[in-house]
Structure formats: structure tokens, C-alpha cells
Amino acid sequence: MTKIQVLPPEEARKIAAGEVIDRPAALVREFMDNAIDAGCSLVEVSIEGGGIIRTEVSDDGEGMAKEDLELCWLTHATSKIRSLDDLKIAETLGFRGEALAAASAVSHLEILTSQNGREAWKLDVGPGEKSPPLLEQSLRSRGTSVRALGLFDTIPARKRFLKREGSEAASCKAIFNDKAMAFPSLGFRFMQDGTLKTFLSPASSLKERFSQIVISGNEASFLHEIAASGTGFSAVIVVGGPEIFRNDKRQQYIFANGRRIQDYSLTQALEYGVQGWFPNGTHPVGAVFVDIDPALADFNIHPAKREVRFAAPGSIHHAITSALRDFCHHRNLSTAPTDENTGREFHFDTFAANNESSRMAMEALLSKPPEFVSFRTGWAAEGSPPYADQQGNPGTAKTGSIRYLGRLFDLFILAQKEDRLFIIDQHAAHERILYDRFLNSPIPKQELLVSIPFTVESSEDDSFLKTRQTDLEKLGIEITEGDGEWLIEALPADWRLNDEKTVQAILELKDAGEDIAERWAATLSCHGAIKDGDYLDPASALAFAEEALMLPVHLCPHGRPIYFELSRENLLKAVKRI
């Protein structure tokens, strides 16, 4: 007896169906795709028992004729494509004819449909059924309802791996939200065990729909909608400002032609685009909606279409990061540091208005006789006084004045300008100063007396070094290849990391995409900035404070504020003088 056996068609069909329908949420996904493709204005999803007992999706779309209903449940029966070439230009959410066939293989399937709201037909087909399904006349308004009953009842091995009803229901709701988010002009309803859980009326924009689903309360006012485009594609980016940061990426979404996809590069683009505007270790809330020519993307590489292969992913990545960076920059420039709109003002009435020791400490600080010095401009190379030029000559005095009050905790510079106190983080401020300089002028490099040899562990790293060698040289990094290893011949002036960390820092640039200069500038500024506890003499600290307060962006490259601001009025309120 031979070891290799050809499976019976029905068994093979059930196994193949499991690649498309692995849980109730997959039924919701596939049925909603068909409903949206049918040109509906309202989609209703109804589940029972987490979708295991019943999953039903109804729409008011174009419906099907009796002849189409008889065929729609068969394997690879589809109205979307006629040949393999059509896969390259398919613009619908569903196109391979797998969904209804897969559902009928693993559940009892009922479809009720009408094209005119008068004549309707109902199809009833059980799992594994070989004979023609039952077809009978019925009543229904225009549109289609698709119902799957008893998921995996005939495949116990698969049913055992389903989660609790509550978990499966949550997965169904997540898919519902994904579909609704990408189609704001449609209305959506979600019913669970006979109870209406969600109703989304049509929204005027992607931003409005995003706020309906993801953001609640006052946070919606901090959402922004940004456009980006390139050859063969356009994108809309909905992103929250730094006022609504998160500690993880769970509220980040990527869509391509209406499908929620998993794409590390585009998630990375969302992060890189706002880099330097969010506190360290936090992440933005947002979604990227890419609309691309189907000929430039392959949606056929995953059974559930969760992944897409783009013809030119780098150009999409660059368009998104550039649009976000431009928006953040101009938003910052148009936002003056006032009490109303920056959040940098320190309000004692919410922090220490009733704290006697805090009031006394601050009063003592401000009553200290200040050292008054005309502030200076210019910043020297690392190791020289910041009020000297590159040759060590004193900088030119500027009109205007600032009072240097002292330093706090060997980290903060305290300065008074007019009626405001500024508490400046010397490391964060220096990072931003250096970051701006590295981006706006050539990075000086120094030849190494002894080259640093290293080998790479992946072809991806090797390809990065080969293709970006010229770009790295512009960043002050000179590398050569020979005898199966790489050599670092030159590095930016005053580079301080050891060999191992140097190689690691260079290889990490491969994840920066088109934003390699910005990533390297952030790395250089972080390592080159003065550290906590570094001493600054009064004149240097004063010059430092003046330059920090003149920066157009008041955040370090990692998103931390570079200073804290307190007005005289708020201080007087805090100590109950007004």
C-alpha cells in the first residue's frame, strides 16, 4: 500500500477552507468585504455565541440574481475576475471566490438576496453538501444577507481551538471596526446576542470615523488629517498630536485600498514621521490609508489578504514620513509658547498650589539676587566654551537681555526673561541644537588611525551597506568592503562609542528608510550633547539658555520638552497673592 494518498475532494476542501476561515472573525471579514463590494450604504453585522453559533452580515447593496445565487457558493466562483491577469488590476475587497465556498465547507450557509426589493431568493447549503443546494423564493428588501451557522460543528478538531465566546466576539468586533474605519461614507451596525453594541452613522472624513472608533472624549480635538502622494498612489494620514501619546502601538492602523494590513515599513513610517515630537518611549495614535494603483501592489500573497507586496515601498514610506515631518514642523512654528496652546506652561494650581514647602522653595529661588549678563550668540565645537566661535574667540553680544538665576539638580538651567521663568533641560536643549546643526550643515568626519573591521550576520545588512555606502559617507561614515568583511575607515568628528556599539549604530540605520539623515542626526546629537551633571559656568549657561529659547522646535529629537515655562501671574496665583 502506498504511503501517499490523494485526499477525497470534500476533505481537501475543508482543509483549504481553514486557511481562509479559521475563526468567526474571518467570516465577518469575508462577508463584510462582499457587502461593501456590492455598493451598499449600510452594513449590519450580527453574531451569536461569539460568532460560533451564528455569524450574519446584511447589506442594502445590489443583490444577486437567482442564477448567480446558485453559483456563488462554489469554489472559486467570482464576479470580480475572469483570468489571472485580472488579479493585477482587481479593485474590489474580495476577488478570488474563496469566501462563500470556504464558509459552506465549515458551517451551514444561508444566503437571502434581492435585486429589486420585490423578488427574493434564498439558498441553503450544509457543510460538505455535494448535491445542488436548496433554493427557494422568499421576501426581502434590496440587498443580501449571508448567515453562517454552527461554525466547525462537523470539524471538532478545529472547533476545540476556538477561544471563549467573549474572546471570539471581541475579535469579530475588531474586524468590524477595521472595515468601518476604512469606509467612512457608509453606515455600520454591530449586534451581539441580540443587543445593539455599536452604530456608526456615515462620517464626513477618515478623521471623523477614526475618532468614532478609536478616540473618545476631548482627545478627538487633537487629531489631524494629512495628505501625501507619489507616483501611482496617494495616502491620507490620521494622526494624533503629542497630547494623546500611548505607551504601545495598539492604536496604530495601516490600510491599503480599504484593507487593514500588517506592514512593518508603513508602521515605521508613521513612527519616524513624528520622531522628535513625542516623549521618549511613547507612540502616536493614528492610521495610514494608502490608495494605490492595483498594478503596483500584490494583494494575492496571503489567504486572508493581510499582507501586501508593494512595487515601490520606499517611495510610499518616504511620502508618509515627509508629509508628517512637514506637518509637525509647521504646526510647531505656528504654535507660539503661550499658556493656552502649548501645554508647556507650569500650572501650580494643579500641582503645588496648596503645598507650603513648594511655595516657599519657589519664592526663595526667585528672591535670590540674579546675575545679570548680556546674552551671547554662537556655539562652539564640542569641548569649547559655548560662547566662543570655532576659533575660540568670544561670541558677539546681542541686543536684549536674560537673567541667569542658577542651576538646579546639576541638570536644569534657570533663567528669567521678562515676566517668565524658564527651567531648561541642558541635555535635551543641547540635543536639539546639535540635531538642527547636523541636518543643516555637512557633518565633519575624521579618518581613523586603525580601521574597525566587522562582519554582518545577514544578507539584509550586507545589502544595506552596499546600496547606501554613498549616503553613509555624507553622514561622516566611510566604509569599504574586502576579503569577506567590512572596514570602517572614518567616522564623524568626536565620535565616542566603542567599536561594537559603533557597528550596531550604523547597522540600525537600515530601518530608517529614506530618513537615514534624520536618524543619524538624532544619534549624533544624543551622544554629543552635554550630560546630566556636566558643569557650565554662568556665562556659558547664559549663552546656552539664550540659544535654547531661540530654537524653532522646543522638543529634543526624542520628543521631550527642552524647557519648562512659568509665568509671573501663575506664580502669584500659586502663592495666593492674586
C-alpha positions, -999 to +999 in steps of 0.1 A: +000+000+000+014+034-010+022+060+017+009+089-004-028+091-008-050+116-027-074+131-003-111+130-011-123+163-027-145+171+003-117+166+028-093+187+008-120+214+005-124+215+043-086+218+048-083+245+022-113+264+038-094+265+071-068+288+055-095+314+048-120+307+076-101+300+108-125+316+133-157+337+134-138+369+128-128+356+094-164+351+085-171+387+095-142+399+074-151+380+042-189+387+044-183+424+051-159+426+021-187+412-002-213+436+013-191+467+007-182+455-028-220+453-035-223+491-033-242+493-001-248+523+021-254+503+054-238+471+067-251+452+097-231+425+115-249+402+139-232+375+159-244+349+185-222+329+208-191+348+198-200+341+161-196+304+166-233+297+168-242+324+142-224+350+122-246+371+099-239+401+077-267+421+059-264+449+034-286+471+012-264+466-019-272+455-054-281+419-045-278+388-067-300+372-094-312+337-089-287+323-114-258+340-096-270+327-062-270+292-075-232+295-083-219+319-056-211+292-031-190+271-054-152+271-051-136+300-069-169+313-082-165+350-085-178+380-104-146+400-098-121+384-121-120+363-153-083+355-157-050+355-139-042+389-153-073+404-137-056+398-103-032+427-111-060+452-115-087+440-091-100+469-071-126+451-050-120+438-015-129+403-025-119+387-058-108+351-055-142+334-049-130+317-018-151+332+009-186+317+004-171+284-007-149+282+024-178+292+047-201+265+032-173+239+038-171+246+076-206+258+085-242+257+075-246+286+050-278+306+043-279+334+017-310+356+011-308+382-017-329+405-038-320+429-066-353+449-066-368+446-032-397+425-046-385+392-057-360+374-034-343+341-034-328+320-005-300+295-008-295+268+019-263+247+018-249+225+046-212+217+053-199+190+029-230+190+008-224+176-027-259+178-042-273+211-056-283+233-026-319+241-017-331+272-035-365+288-027-384+320-032-386+344-003-391+380+007-365+407+014-358+443+007-330+451-018-296+437-008-281+405+006-279+387+040-253+359+045-256+337+076-232+310+088-245+287+115-226+262+136-190+270+127-168+239+127-196+217+141-185+190+116-148+195+123-143+190+161-106+192+158-108+228+147-136+238+170-115+228+200-090+255+192-116+283+192-114+307+222-141+315+247-172+332+232-162+366+247-128+365+231-142+354+197-168+382+199-140+407+206-122+395+175-153+399+154-158+435+168-121+443+159-127+432+123-159+452+122-140+483+133-113+478+108-138+476+079-158+506+092-127+527+097-117+525+060-152+533+046-164+565+065-191+572+040-210+541+049-231+533+080-224+503+102-242+484+129-229+457+152-253+434+171-241+408+197-265+382+211-295+404+201-282+436+216-270+466+195-234+473+206-223+498+180-239+521+155-217+542+133-235+568+112-218+579+079-189+602+087-176+632+067-139+622+068-115+595+077-105+616+108-141+617+120-146+579+115-113+573+133-124+594+162-158+575+163-140+542+167-106+548+184-107+581+203-131+592+229-140+625+246-118+656+243-089+637+227-107+639+193-098+676+191-061+666+189-065+645+157-051+658+124-056+646+088-027+649+064-024+641+027+006+625+010+011+613-026+035+598-051+036+581-084+007+558-086-005+562-050-020+587-026-023+585+012-043+600+040-027+600+074-049+605+105-026+611+135-030+624+170-008+652+184+017+646+212-012+654+236-026+619+232+005+597+231+004+560+240+028+535+256+023+509+229+014+507+192-020+491+196-038+522+183-019+523+150-035+511+118-024+506+082-048+502+053-042+496+016-071+501-008-095+497+021-079+466+036-063+465+071-029+451+065+002+442+085+031+462+072+062+470+093+075+496+069+044+518+069+040+515+107+076+525+109+069+555+086+042+567+110+066+565+139+095+581+120+074+609+107+066+622+142+100+613+157+112+641+180+077+653+188+066+626+213+081+619+248+107+591+249+093+556+248+058+567+237+039+563+204+014+582+183-022+572+178-030+571+141-039+554+108-024+554+073-048+549+045-030+542+012-048+542-021-026+526-047-029+515-083-036+478-081-010+471-107+016+484-082+007+461-054+001+424-050-028+416-026-027+379-035+002+368-013-018+359+018-050+338+021-067+365+042-051+394+023-035+407+055-002+413+037+006+433+005+037+434-016+043+469-029+063+476-061+080+506-046+076+505-008+104+530-003+086+558-021+054+553+000+075+553+032+092+585+022+060+603+012+044+595+046+074+604+067+079+636+047+043+647+050+042+640+087+075+658+094+065+688+074+032+690+092+048+687+127+074+713+118+049+739+106+025+731+134+052+738+159+062+771+142+026+783+141+021+775+178+036+802+200+046+791+235+016+806+253-005+794+282-034+784+260-020+762+233+013+746+242+010+727+275+045+739+284+032+764+310+036+750+345+004+755+365+009+755+402-028+754+409-029+718+397+005+707+411+015+725+443-007+754+450-015+741+484+019+728+491+036+751+516+071+738+511+068+741+473+057+777+476+085+785+499+111+769+478+100+787+446+097+820+464+132+816+477+145+807+443+130+838+427+140+861+455+177+852+450+197+881+436+201+873+399+233+875+379+226+898+350+246+892+318+241+903+282+234+871+264+257+860+236+253+840+204+273+812+187+280+777+198+314+761+196+326+727+187+324+701+215+348+709+243+350+747+237+330+773+257+296+777+241+300+815+239+331+811+217+333+807+180+351+778+162+384+795+167+378+801+204+371+838+201+344+853+222+310+854+205+294+887+196+270+902+222+234+906+211+209+932+219+184+921+245+188+906+280+181+875+300+187+868+337+206+838+346+194+826+381+215+795+386+213+757+381+191+731+397+200+695+404+230+697+381+206+693+352+185+724+347+194+760+339+171+786+355+167+817+335+143+847+336+131+865+305+107+894+311+080+881+334+086+843+327+108+817+344+124+791+322+136+758+336+158+744+308+169+708+305+205+713+294+209+678+278+176+680+259+183+715+247+218+707+236+204+676+217+180+698+197+208+724+190+231+697+177+204+679+158+194+710+139+231+717+131+238+682+118+208+684+095+216+718+081+254+716+076+279+690+065+290+665+092+327+668+097+345+634+096+379+622+108+400+594+094+406+565+118+442+556+126+432+520+128+402+508+108+374+490+125+367+455+109+334+438+112+313+412+095+275+411+091+252+383+100+225+387+073+223+394+036+199+423+045+227+440+064+252+434+036+228+447+010+221+479+031+259+487+034+264+482-003+234+502-015+237+530+010+275+534+010+274+569-006+246+580+017+267+569+047+297+588+035+276+620+035+269+613+072+306+611+080+308+573+079+333+559+054+332+521+049+349+497+025+345+461+017+372+435+013+380+398+020+346+390+032+344+417+058+337+454+061+361+481+074+351+514+090+377+539+077+363+572+090+336+584+115+321+618+125+345+640+144+344+635+182+327+601+178+329+585+213+313+550+211+333+518+213+337+495+182+308+472+190+283+500+196+296+519+166+288+489+143+255+485+160+246+522+155+255+520+118+235+488+111+204+502+129+202+528+102+189+502+077+155+506+094+154+543+088+145+540+051+147+574+034+151+591+067+186+580+073+200+615+078+174+624+104+181+591+123+218+596+123+215+633+133+194+621+163+221+595+172+250+620+169+231+647+189+223+623+217+259+611+221+274+645+217+252+666+240+263+676+275+251+652+301+233+654+334+257+668+360+281+684+335+293+718+347+285+750+330+300+783+342+275+812+344+285+829+312+283+796+292+249+787+309+235+821+300+246+817+263+232+782+263+198+794+277+196+822+250+202+798+222+178+772+236+150+797+239+155+808+202+151+773+188+121+770+164+113+735+178+110+732+216+114+694+217+145+673+217+149+647+188+133+621+211+102+642+218+109+656+253+103+693+260+136+712+263+122+736+289+095+743+314+079+777+315+062+795+344+046+830+342+047+856+370+009+856+370+007+819+377+033+821+404+014+849+421-017+828+419+001+798+434+012+818+465-022+834+468-011+870+460-038+873+434 
